[in-house]
């Protein structure tokens, strides 16, 4: 079941007694416009930090290479943009941004990050990994791509995306929290290689040689 904006507002304004059952979104700077009556989402705003890929630093990203994680660090440059200033996202450029809001989901809710159509019509793709799982806590990393033909100005503090919430059915017992590599993140975050997947794929690669 998808939650209406009114229901989301109720959960934020009158949270359950148990802390682990609470939905947290902070700050909500403009509740009336971010939780529009009759809608089924909450608008989230763009934060101030961006991770910008540095194409001149390395030749490729290979998740099976031994130096993949160190290459990730060389591949990015963090840029901080003050409120009132802007970040220029050029055509066919990809950067990682962040939400202004810090978010925590209880065990019975899952959220989806959806781009706003006003930005989409300018050629901006907001997120490719859109699911936010129960018990997530932290700021959201936004995967920002300009698929248009002209640069797009991104202003920290502007409404950049929407969160849509749906309930999670787990039978008679609550879902236990599962640790995530993105848990409690406080800024844009890239994940390193999946150790289990890398080990399996490396075995296949050895057989092909």
N, C-alpha and C positions, 0 to 999 in steps of 0.2 A: 504494500500500500504506500503510495506517495503522499507525503505530508504537505498540507497547504501552508501558505505563508502565515496564516493566522495560528495554525497549530505550532509552527516553529517559534513564533513570537511567545506563545503560552509557555513552551518549554524553557525559553530563555528568561522570561519574566517571573515564572513560578516554578523553579527547578525542583526535582524530587529531593527528598531529604537525604538519601544516600548519595555521596559525592560521586561514586562510580557510575551512577545512573544518570548523571547530568550531561546535557548538551551544553557546551561552552563555545561561544563565538565572541571574541573581544579584540578590538573595540567595534561596536556597531555605531558608526558616527551619525547615521541618518536612518533610524528605524522605519520611518514612514515610507521613504523611497526605496530602501533596501529590502523591505518586506512589504511589497505592495499588496493591498487588499485584492483578493480574487486571484492572486498568482499562486504558484506552487514552488517557489524558490526564494533564496535570499541572495542578493547581489554581494559579491566580495570585491574588495578594492586592491589595486596594485600597490605592492610595497616599494621599497627604495633601493633594493640591491638586485644587481643583475650579474650573471656569470656569462661572460662573452667568450666564445670559442676563438682560439688563436691559431688560425690555419697555418701560419708560417712556422709554428713550433715543431710539429710532428707531421709525418707523412700519412699516417693512418691510425685508426682505432681498431685493434684486433683483440677481442675478448679472450682469445685463447693464448695470447702472448704472455710471457712471464712478466713483462713490464707494463701490462695494461693499466694497472692501478696507478703507477707512477706517471704514466702518460696522461691520465685523466687530470692530474694536478697541473701538468705542464700545458694542458690543452685549454685552460680557462684563465680568465682574468676577471677579478671582481670589480664592479663599478658601482659606486654609491651615488644616487641622484637625489638631491634635496627636494623636499616638497616645494612646488612652484616651478621647478626646472623640469626638463624633459629628457628622455632617452630616445635617440633616433634608431629605429629598426629599419634597416635597408632591405630592399627586395632580395628574396632568397636567403636572408640571414636568419640564423637560429640562435636564440639565447635562452637562458634559464632566468626566470623572474621569481617573485615570491608574492604571496598574499600579504596585505597589511594586517589581516586578522590572524590571531592565534586561535586554533580550533581544536576541540576535543570531542570525540564521538563516544557515546555510551555503547554498551554491547548489543543493543537492539536496533541500532541505526547504521545504515550505509549511505554514503553520499556520492553523488556524481558531479564532476566539474564540467560545466557546459559553457562554451563561449557565448558572449552576447552578440546578437545579430548586428548591432550597430557597429561593432568592431569587425565582425566577419565581412561585412560589405565593403570595408576598407582593405580587405585582403589579409587580415590578421587571424591566424589560427592560434587558439589559446592553449589547448592541452591535447596531448595524444594519449596520455595515461590518465584516464578520467576517474577511476574508482578510488574512493577513500574508505577504507575498511573500518569495521567496528574497533573501538579503543584507540584509534589513531589520535595522537596529540602532537601539535606543532603548527608551524605555518605551512601553507601549501606551496610546493614548487610548481610553477607554471611554465610549461614548455611553449615558448612564444616563437612563431614563425611568420614571416611576411611573405605570402605567396602572391602579393600584388606586384604592380609595376612601378610604384613610387614609394619613397620612404614614408614611414608612419611614425608620428611623434607619440610616445608613451609617457603619460603624466602620472607619477606616483600619487596615490590618493584617489584616482578616478576608478569608477566601477568598471571592472575588466572582465568579470565572469559571473556565473551563477552557480550556486550549490543547490542541488535537488536531493532531498532526503527520502529514503524508503526504509520501511521497517524490515527487520531481519527475524525470521521465524527460526527458533532453535529448539523446539520441543518443550519439554517440561523444565529443562535446566538452562541457565544462561550460558552463552558461549564464553569459554575461558579466553583471556587476553593472550594473543600471540605476539611475541616480540617482533618488531619490524626494524629494518635498517634505517628507515626514515623516521622512527619514533622520536619525539621531542626535538625535531629539527627546528632550528631558529633562523634558517636562511635557505636560499636555493641550494639544492643538494643533488649531486650526481651519485649514482650507485656504482660501486665497482663490479667486477665480474662475479657471476654466480658460481661459487666454488663447486657445487655439485654438478651443475651443467657443464662447466669447463672440464672437469675430470672425465665425464662420460664422453664428451666430444673429442677430447685429446686421445682417448683410447681408440675411437673410430679412426682418427687421423693417422695414428701409428699403423693401423691395419692396412691403410691404403698405400702406405709407403713401401 
